[in-house]
């Protein structure tokens, strides 16, 4: 009998190569139809200011809220349409995923594991990624939308300790899984909060801080492929009309 276990995986730079929020916002603000609207100019300035503040010592939770504040006044339909266009391009390009992580998650799935993605990004751009790997759950940032329009407020933030908080709520009341049997994949020190709770940790990439932690704690390291093979989209993702 196969013991049930959960695999918790960060997304950006762990499962996929880019920082999804940055890549998406570049797409959203620079391509039609939204790029041609008057509001786009002011949003670009806010986005550039947020990027400039993104230093190694910056508070990631604060930057995360600043990012989503840029979206105030944006129609949820417009955002989802742009998100579908971005993810369509990214998936069709074939190099969105980090093959080493992708392959391991697929192997876990075949072994009967429950796959859970945990990310500070938002559902519109993460849901197709979840579908591609057939993940069982997506724990991500939730945004306030009133009358179909984004207010710029974050309802649930999944950054740093927030990652463990949403995982803790996800596990609440469950008795079918032992944490020592579970796995966690991450690339950044902000992922430690949930990685240290499981029995099997996998550090993805070459972050100096994370490699040192892996050495100290005897965590496994999974290098990022330097010459990635293409991974074709397995989901029915259609690029939306820009009309």
URPE-V755483 format. One record per residue. SS is DSSP state (H for helix, E for strand, C for the rest). PSI is psi in radians with two decimals (* if undefined). Layout:
ss=SS psi=PSI
ss=SS psi=PSI
This chain:
ss=C psi=2.29
ss=C psi=2.19
ss=C psi=2.35
ss=C psi=2.35
ss=C psi=2.84
ss=E psi=2.48
ss=E psi=2.01
ss=E psi=2.22
ss=E psi=2.21
ss=E psi=2.87
ss=C psi=-1.15
ss=E psi=2.21
ss=C psi=0.20
ss=C psi=-0.94
ss=C psi=-0.66
ss=E psi=2.74
ss=C psi=-0.82
ss=C psi=2.91
ss=C psi=1.89
ss=H psi=-0.69
ss=H psi=-0.71
ss=H psi=-0.82
ss=H psi=-0.73
ss=H psi=-0.80
ss=H psi=-0.64
ss=H psi=-0.76
ss=H psi=-0.83
ss=H psi=-0.74
ss=H psi=-0.19
ss=H psi=-0.14
ss=C psi=2.62
ss=C psi=2.74
ss=C psi=-0.37
ss=H psi=-0.58
ss=H psi=-0.43
ss=H psi=-0.12
ss=C psi=2.62
ss=H psi=-0.62
ss=H psi=-0.41
ss=H psi=-0.61
ss=H psi=-0.81
ss=H psi=-0.65
ss=H psi=-0.64
ss=H psi=-0.73
ss=H psi=-0.75
ss=H psi=-0.70
ss=H psi=-0.75
ss=H psi=-0.67
ss=H psi=-0.70
ss=H psi=-0.72
ss=H psi=-0.69
ss=H psi=-0.53
ss=C psi=-0.11
ss=C psi=1.29
ss=C psi=2.87
ss=C psi=-0.50
ss=C psi=-0.02
ss=C psi=2.64
ss=C psi=1.95
ss=H psi=-0.58
ss=H psi=-0.70
ss=H psi=-0.79
ss=H psi=-0.66
ss=H psi=-0.76
ss=H psi=-0.65
ss=H psi=-0.68
ss=H psi=-0.90
ss=H psi=-0.43
ss=H psi=-0.49
ss=C psi=-0.46
ss=C psi=0.02
ss=C psi=2.37
ss=C psi=-0.09
ss=C psi=2.31
ss=E psi=2.38
ss=H psi=-0.63
ss=H psi=-0.74
ss=H psi=-0.74
ss=H psi=-0.76
ss=H psi=-0.64
ss=H psi=-0.77
ss=H psi=-0.66
ss=H psi=-0.72
ss=H psi=-0.68
ss=H psi=-0.75
ss=H psi=-0.85
ss=H psi=-0.56
ss=H psi=-0.86
ss=H psi=-0.75
ss=H psi=-0.75
ss=H psi=-0.72
ss=H psi=-0.41
ss=H psi=-0.40
ss=C psi=-0.14
ss=C psi=0.39
ss=C psi=-0.76
ss=E psi=2.65
ss=C psi=1.91
ss=H psi=-0.67
ss=H psi=-0.75
ss=H psi=-0.80
ss=H psi=-0.83
ss=H psi=-0.71
ss=H psi=-0.69
ss=H psi=-0.65
ss=H psi=-0.64
ss=H psi=-0.70
ss=H psi=-0.73
ss=H psi=-0.75
ss=H psi=-0.51
ss=C psi=-0.01
ss=C psi=0.18
ss=C psi=2.72
ss=E psi=2.12
ss=E psi=2.24
ss=E psi=2.09
ss=E psi=2.39
ss=E psi=2.09
ss=E psi=2.59
ss=E psi=-0.09
ss=E psi=-3.06
ss=E psi=2.82
ss=H psi=-0.62
ss=H psi=-0.68
ss=H psi=-0.19
ss=H psi=-0.46
ss=H psi=-0.73
ss=H psi=-0.54
ss=H psi=-0.74
ss=H psi=-0.77
ss=H psi=-0.65
ss=H psi=-0.67
ss=H psi=0.11
ss=C psi=0.76
ss=C psi=2.55
ss=C psi=-0.43
ss=E psi=2.69
ss=E psi=2.02
ss=E psi=1.91
ss=E psi=3.08
ss=E psi=2.37
ss=E psi=2.35
ss=E psi=2.56
ss=E psi=2.26
ss=E psi=2.17
ss=E psi=2.19
ss=C psi=0.67
ss=C psi=0.14
ss=E psi=2.39
ss=E psi=2.35
ss=E psi=-0.24
ss=E psi=-0.05
ss=E psi=2.54
ss=E psi=2.23
ss=E psi=-0.63
ss=E psi=2.07
ss=C psi=2.31
ss=C psi=1.16
ss=C psi=2.42
ss=C psi=-2.22
ss=H psi=-0.36
ss=H psi=-0.46
ss=H psi=-0.78
ss=H psi=-0.60
ss=H psi=-0.78
ss=H psi=-0.57
ss=H psi=-0.75
ss=H psi=-0.76
ss=H psi=-0.65
ss=H psi=-0.63
ss=H psi=-0.14
ss=C psi=2.15
ss=C psi=-0.06
ss=C psi=2.39
ss=C psi=0.06
ss=C psi=-0.06
ss=C psi=2.41
ss=C psi=2.28
ss=H psi=-0.55
ss=H psi=-0.27
ss=H psi=-0.17
ss=C psi=2.87
ss=E psi=2.70
ss=E psi=2.34
ss=E psi=2.32
ss=E psi=2.85
ss=C psi=-0.17
ss=C psi=2.72
ss=H psi=-0.40
ss=H psi=-0.20
ss=H psi=-0.18
ss=H psi=-0.61
ss=H psi=-0.56
ss=H psi=-0.45
ss=H psi=-0.67
ss=C psi=-0.14
ss=C psi=-0.23
ss=C psi=3.06
ss=C psi=-0.31
ss=E psi=1.96
ss=E psi=2.44
ss=E psi=2.02
ss=E psi=2.18
ss=E psi=2.28
ss=C psi=-2.84
ss=C psi=0.51
ss=C psi=2.20
ss=H psi=-0.78
ss=H psi=-0.76
ss=H psi=-0.60
ss=H psi=-0.62
ss=H psi=-0.73
ss=H psi=-0.71
ss=H psi=-0.69
ss=H psi=-0.79
ss=H psi=-0.66
ss=H psi=0.03
ss=C psi=0.74
ss=C psi=2.58
ss=E psi=2.55
ss=E psi=2.30
ss=E psi=1.87
ss=C psi=2.66
ss=C psi=2.30
ss=C psi=2.29
ss=C psi=-0.48
ss=C psi=1.38
ss=C psi=2.57
ss=C psi=2.59
ss=C psi=2.51
ss=C psi=2.00
ss=C psi=2.61
ss=C psi=2.31
ss=C psi=-0.07
ss=C psi=2.80
ss=C psi=1.35
ss=C psi=2.15
ss=C psi=2.30
ss=C psi=2.20
ss=C psi=2.75
ss=C psi=2.50
ss=C psi=0.12
ss=C psi=*
